[in-house]
Amino acid sequence: MQEVAALFGPIHGIVWLFGVFATWRDPRRTTGIAVCAAVPGIGGLLALRALDRADAQAPNPHAPADPAGSGRHAAPSATRGRS
């Protein structure tokens, strides 16, 4: 068991550091998310959830415009262009 801990301990530490640094470099992060990422154990998972929520709340700049403001995309009229 000691050999397994000696092998996976440093790997676990490097992965934790990677998660912290990746969160800190993310442009969507806030101070709270960065501090949360530094918490050993569950901090990285909580930071990922917070970043996902930030994505869900951000407006999509690539979405097509809705001129009617109804939240739906209007279907083209079947009679348009006919006389």
Residue frames as a rotation matrix with the C-alpha (Angstrom) as fourth column:
MET 1
0.568 0.823 0.000 0.00
0.823 -0.568 0.000 0.00
0.000 0.000 -1.000 0.00
GLN 2
0.364 -0.504 -0.783 2.88
0.232 -0.765 0.601 2.36
-0.902 -0.401 -0.162 0.69
GLU 3
-0.689 -0.633 0.353 4.17
0.466 -0.013 0.885 1.98
-0.556 0.774 0.304 -2.87
VAL 4
-0.082 0.757 0.648 0.77
0.961 -0.113 0.254 2.94
0.265 0.644 -0.718 -4.29
ALA 5
0.784 0.357 -0.508 0.63
0.534 -0.805 0.259 6.04
-0.316 -0.475 -0.821 -2.10
ALA 6
-0.067 -0.900 -0.430 4.18
0.219 -0.434 0.874 6.95
-0.973 -0.035 0.227 -3.09
LEU 7
-0.720 -0.166 0.674 3.20
0.670 0.083 0.737 6.73
-0.178 0.983 0.051 -6.76
PHE 8
-0.034 0.848 0.529 -0.22
0.854 -0.250 0.456 8.39
0.519 0.468 -0.715 -6.73
GLY 9
0.333 0.124 -0.935 0.47
0.775 -0.601 0.197 11.06
-0.537 -0.790 -0.296 -4.09
PRO 10
-0.564 -0.609 -0.558 2.65
0.170 -0.746 0.644 13.23
-0.808 0.269 0.524 -6.34
ILE 11
-0.816 0.346 0.462 0.36
0.507 0.047 0.861 12.62
0.276 0.937 -0.214 -9.32
HIS 12
0.207 0.939 -0.276 -2.63
0.962 -0.144 0.230 13.73
0.176 -0.313 -0.933 -7.25
GLY 13
0.117 -0.248 -0.962 -0.76
0.541 -0.796 0.271 16.86
-0.833 -0.552 0.041 -6.16
ILE 14
-0.880 -0.471 -0.055 0.19
0.184 -0.446 0.876 17.79
-0.437 0.761 0.479 -9.71
VAL 15
-0.490 0.785 0.379 -3.39
0.720 0.119 0.683 17.31
0.492 0.607 -0.624 -10.91
TRP 16
0.367 0.598 -0.712 -4.65
0.895 -0.434 0.097 19.51
-0.251 -0.674 -0.695 -8.04
LEU 17
-0.291 -0.568 -0.770 -2.15
0.274 -0.820 0.502 22.25
-0.917 -0.065 0.395 -8.95
PHE 18
-0.924 0.002 0.383 -3.17
0.382 -0.081 0.921 22.01
0.033 0.997 0.074 -12.59
GLY 19
-0.026 0.999 0.048 -6.82
0.931 0.007 0.364 22.51
0.364 0.054 -0.930 -11.61
VAL 20
0.319 0.076 -0.945 -5.96
0.662 -0.731 0.165 25.54
-0.678 -0.678 -0.284 -9.48
PHE 21
-0.607 -0.649 -0.459 -3.84
0.117 -0.644 0.756 27.18
-0.786 0.405 0.467 -12.16
ALA 22
-0.784 0.378 0.493 -6.33
0.576 0.145 0.805 26.39
0.233 0.914 -0.331 -14.93
THR 23
0.285 0.919 -0.273 -9.11
0.957 -0.255 0.141 27.99
0.060 -0.302 -0.952 -12.90
TRP 24
0.152 -0.297 -0.943 -7.03
0.444 -0.832 0.334 31.05
-0.883 -0.469 0.005 -12.11
ARG 25
-0.836 -0.535 -0.120 -6.24
0.111 -0.380 0.918 31.54
-0.537 0.755 0.377 -15.82
ASP 26
-0.362 0.785 0.503 -9.87
0.931 0.284 0.228 31.20
0.036 0.551 -0.834 -16.93
PRO 27
-0.900 -0.031 0.436 -11.25
0.105 -0.984 0.146 34.60
0.424 0.177 0.888 -18.01
ARG 28
0.019 0.997 0.079 -14.72
-0.039 -0.078 0.996 33.77
0.999 -0.022 0.038 -16.61
ARG 29
-0.117 -0.093 -0.989 -13.48
0.855 0.496 -0.148 33.22
0.504 -0.863 0.022 -13.06
THR 30
0.628 0.265 0.731 -14.27
-0.199 -0.854 0.480 35.46
0.752 -0.447 -0.484 -10.17
THR 31
-0.329 -0.759 0.562 -12.31
-0.778 -0.120 -0.617 35.85
0.536 -0.640 -0.551 -6.95
GLY 32
0.182 0.503 0.845 -14.69
-0.889 0.451 -0.077 33.46
-0.420 -0.737 0.529 -5.21
ILE 33
0.967 0.157 -0.201 -14.22
-0.240 0.826 -0.510 30.78
0.086 0.542 0.836 -7.87
ALA 34
0.223 -0.963 -0.153 -10.42
-0.331 0.072 -0.941 31.13
0.917 0.260 -0.303 -7.70
VAL 35
-0.384 -0.317 0.867 -10.44
-0.914 -0.002 -0.405 30.76
0.130 -0.948 -0.289 -3.91
CYS 36
0.567 0.687 0.454 -12.82
-0.712 0.686 -0.148 27.83
-0.413 -0.239 0.879 -4.17
ALA 37
0.785 -0.301 -0.542 -10.48
-0.276 0.613 -0.740 26.05
0.555 0.730 0.398 -6.60
ALA 38
-0.207 -0.963 0.174 -7.67
-0.585 -0.020 -0.811 26.20
0.784 -0.270 -0.559 -4.05
VAL 39
0.211 0.344 0.915 -9.64
-0.947 0.305 0.104 24.20
-0.243 -0.888 0.390 -1.45
PRO 40
-0.806 -0.565 -0.175 -8.15
-0.590 0.789 0.173 20.70
0.041 0.242 -0.969 -1.34
GLY 41
-0.731 0.498 0.467 -10.47
0.223 0.821 -0.526 17.82
-0.645 -0.281 -0.711 -2.08
ILE 42
0.018 0.901 0.433 -13.66
0.884 0.187 -0.428 19.30
-0.466 0.390 -0.794 -3.48
GLY 43
0.001 -0.032 -1.000 -12.61
0.026 -0.999 0.032 22.81
-1.000 -0.026 -0.001 -4.48
GLY 44
-0.888 -0.402 -0.224 -11.81
-0.214 -0.070 0.974 21.95
-0.408 0.913 -0.024 -8.08
LEU 45
-0.647 0.718 0.256 -15.20
0.752 0.546 0.369 20.33
0.125 0.431 -0.894 -8.63
LEU 46
0.210 0.729 -0.651 -17.00
0.754 -0.545 -0.367 23.27
-0.623 -0.413 -0.664 -7.06
ALA 47
-0.326 -0.408 -0.853 -15.01
-0.209 -0.849 0.486 25.69
-0.922 0.337 0.191 -9.22
LEU 48
-0.987 -0.014 0.162 -15.93
0.148 0.337 0.930 23.74
-0.068 0.941 -0.331 -12.36
ARG 49
-0.205 0.979 -0.008 -19.62
0.977 0.204 -0.064 23.86
-0.061 -0.021 -0.998 -11.42
ALA 50
0.203 0.239 -0.950 -19.39
0.364 -0.919 -0.153 27.61
-0.909 -0.315 -0.274 -10.83
LEU 51
-0.700 -0.508 -0.502 -17.70
-0.287 -0.444 0.849 28.12
-0.654 0.739 0.165 -14.21
ASP 52
-0.802 0.493 0.338 -20.43
0.588 0.549 0.594 26.05
0.107 0.675 -0.730 -15.88
ARG 53
0.180 0.885 -0.429 -23.07
0.889 -0.333 -0.315 28.25
-0.422 -0.325 -0.846 -14.26
ALA 54
-0.146 -0.310 -0.940 -21.19
-0.065 -0.945 0.321 31.32
-0.987 0.108 0.118 -15.51
ASP 55
-0.980 -0.193 0.053 -21.37
0.022 0.156 0.987 29.87
-0.199 0.969 -0.149 -19.04
ALA 56
-0.428 0.891 0.153 -25.09
0.900 0.405 0.160 29.20
0.080 0.206 -0.975 -18.73
GLN 57
0.328 0.577 -0.748 -25.80
0.680 -0.694 -0.237 32.76
-0.656 -0.431 -0.619 -17.56
ALA 58
-0.537 -0.606 -0.587 -23.63
0.000 -0.696 0.718 34.48
-0.844 0.386 0.373 -20.17
PRO 59
0.558 0.725 -0.403 -25.37
-0.412 -0.179 -0.894 35.69
-0.720 0.665 0.199 -23.33
ASN 60
0.121 -0.458 0.881 -24.50
0.660 0.700 0.273 33.78
-0.741 0.549 0.387 -26.47
PRO 61
-0.139 -0.211 -0.968 -22.87
-0.369 -0.896 0.248 36.20
-0.919 0.391 0.047 -28.94
HIS 62
-0.946 -0.283 -0.159 -23.31
-0.256 0.349 0.902 33.69
-0.200 0.893 -0.402 -31.79
ALA 63
-0.394 0.878 0.270 -27.08
0.633 0.473 -0.613 33.25
-0.666 -0.070 -0.743 -31.38
PRO 64
-0.605 0.241 0.759 -29.20
0.640 -0.420 0.644 34.62
0.474 0.875 0.100 -34.23
ALA 65
-0.967 0.252 0.030 -31.07
-0.235 -0.845 -0.481 37.83
-0.096 -0.472 0.876 -33.47
ASP 66
-0.446 0.894 0.033 -34.77
0.890 0.447 -0.085 37.64
-0.091 -0.009 -0.996 -32.66
PRO 67
-0.890 0.032 0.454 -36.33
0.120 -0.946 0.301 40.76
0.439 0.322 0.839 -34.19
ALA 68
0.062 0.996 0.071 -39.79
0.053 -0.075 0.996 40.02
0.997 -0.058 -0.058 -32.75
GLY 69
-0.545 -0.361 0.757 -38.43
-0.691 -0.318 -0.649 39.69
0.475 -0.877 -0.076 -29.22
SER 70
0.511 0.858 0.045 -40.59
-0.761 0.427 0.489 36.61
0.400 -0.284 0.871 -28.60
GLY 71
-0.022 -0.578 0.816 -37.76
-0.778 0.523 0.349 34.23
-0.628 -0.627 -0.461 -27.76
ARG 72
0.322 0.168 0.932 -38.62
0.342 0.897 -0.280 32.10
-0.883 0.409 0.231 -30.78
HIS 73
-0.795 -0.549 -0.257 -37.33
-0.105 -0.292 0.951 32.07
-0.597 0.783 0.174 -34.29
ALA 74
0.190 0.923 -0.335 -40.03
-0.560 -0.178 -0.809 32.91
-0.806 0.342 0.483 -36.80
ALA 75
-0.226 -0.151 0.962 -40.62
0.574 0.778 0.257 30.42
-0.787 0.610 -0.089 -39.57
PRO 76
-0.945 -0.111 -0.307 -40.66
-0.168 -0.641 0.749 31.85
-0.280 0.759 0.587 -43.10
SER 77
-0.044 0.995 -0.086 -44.13
-0.495 -0.097 -0.864 32.51
-0.868 0.004 0.497 -44.41
ALA 78
-0.383 -0.028 0.924 -45.36
0.557 0.791 0.254 30.09
-0.737 0.611 -0.287 -47.07
THR 79
0.557 0.697 0.452 -47.29
0.789 -0.275 -0.549 32.82
-0.258 0.663 -0.703 -48.89
ARG 80
0.349 -0.487 -0.801 -44.50
-0.076 -0.866 0.494 35.38
-0.934 -0.111 -0.339 -48.95
GLY 81
-0.644 -0.697 -0.315 -43.49
-0.291 -0.158 0.944 36.37
-0.708 0.699 -0.101 -52.46
ARG 82
-0.643 0.495 0.584 -46.67
0.751 0.555 0.358 35.07
-0.147 0.669 -0.729 -54.16
SER 83
-0.919 0.372 -0.129 -49.17
-0.391 -0.901 0.187 37.31
-0.047 0.222 0.974 -55.93
